[in-house]
Amino acid sequence: VSPWEVLPPVFTKEDLKLNVNDKTLTISYDKKEEEAAADTKWLRREFKVRSFKRNFTLSDKVDIEKISASFENGILFLNLPKKETAIVTNKVIDIL
């Protein structure tokens, strides 16, 4: 059994944010968790803040308008297609 099948996903699709600004792709995650524990004499509340932010510089060859993302089983998949380049053609021109 693969560990990916046993462990639950840490992130959800709603927790992740993807932004492209100029040539920088930013992937960020920010989630606040509240934990309450009751004892016979005490009541306590703890707040956990988990976050990260990662920036990637995109090449000029990436078509920013066609970037897509999907999220499956806790794994984020990004598709960064290349721009279509001009088709180079060779043609012999006859002189009349």
C-alpha positions in Angstrom: 0.0 0.0 0.0 1.4 3.4 -1.0 1.8 6.0 1.8 -0.3 8.4 -0.4 -3.3 6.0 -0.1 -3.0 5.8 3.7 -2.4 9.4 4.8 -5.1 12.0 4.4 -4.3 15.1 2.3 -2.8 17.9 4.3 -4.2 20.6 2.1 -7.5 21.2 0.5 -8.2 22.8 -2.8 -9.9 25.7 -1.1 -6.8 26.4 1.1 -4.5 27.0 -1.8 -4.2 30.2 -3.8 -2.4 30.6 -7.2 -1.6 34.0 -8.7 0.5 35.1 -11.6 1.8 38.7 -11.5 4.0 39.7 -14.5 6.4 36.7 -14.8 6.0 35.4 -11.2 3.8 32.5 -10.3 2.9 32.5 -6.5 1.6 29.4 -4.7 0.4 30.2 -1.2 -1.4 28.4 1.6 -2.8 30.0 4.7 -5.0 28.2 7.2 -5.8 28.9 10.8 -6.9 26.0 13.0 -8.6 26.3 16.3 -8.3 23.6 18.9 -10.3 23.4 22.1 -9.6 21.0 25.0 -11.7 20.6 28.1 -10.4 19.3 31.4 -12.2 19.1 34.7 -10.8 22.4 35.9 -9.5 24.1 32.8 -10.7 25.1 29.4 -8.0 26.1 26.9 -8.0 27.2 23.3 -5.0 27.0 21.0 -4.7 28.5 17.6 -2.4 27.0 15.0 -1.4 29.1 12.0 0.0 27.1 9.1 1.1 29.0 6.0 3.6 29.0 3.2 4.3 31.1 0.1 6.5 30.1 -2.8 7.4 32.2 -5.9 8.5 30.9 -9.2 9.9 33.0 -12.0 8.3 32.0 -15.3 10.2 31.9 -18.6 9.2 34.1 -21.6 8.3 30.8 -23.3 5.4 30.1 -20.9 1.9 31.1 -22.2 0.5 32.8 -19.1 -3.0 32.9 -20.5 -3.2 29.1 -20.8 -1.8 28.1 -17.4 -4.1 25.6 -15.7 -4.2 23.7 -12.4 -5.9 20.7 -10.9 -5.9 19.1 -7.5 -6.2 15.4 -6.9 -5.7 13.4 -3.7 -3.8 16.3 -2.0 -1.5 16.8 -4.9 -1.5 20.1 -6.9 -0.8 19.6 -10.7 0.2 22.7 -12.8 0.2 22.8 -16.5 2.5 25.5 -17.9 2.1 25.3 -21.7 4.7 26.9 -24.0 3.8 29.7 -26.3 3.4 28.7 -29.9 6.4 29.8 -31.9 6.3 31.2 -35.3 6.4 28.4 -37.9 9.6 28.6 -39.9 9.0 27.9 -43.6 11.4 27.7 -46.5 10.1 28.8 -49.8 11.8 29.3 -53.1 10.5 32.3 -55.0 10.7 32.2 -58.7 11.8 35.4 -60.5 9.5 36.3 -63.4 
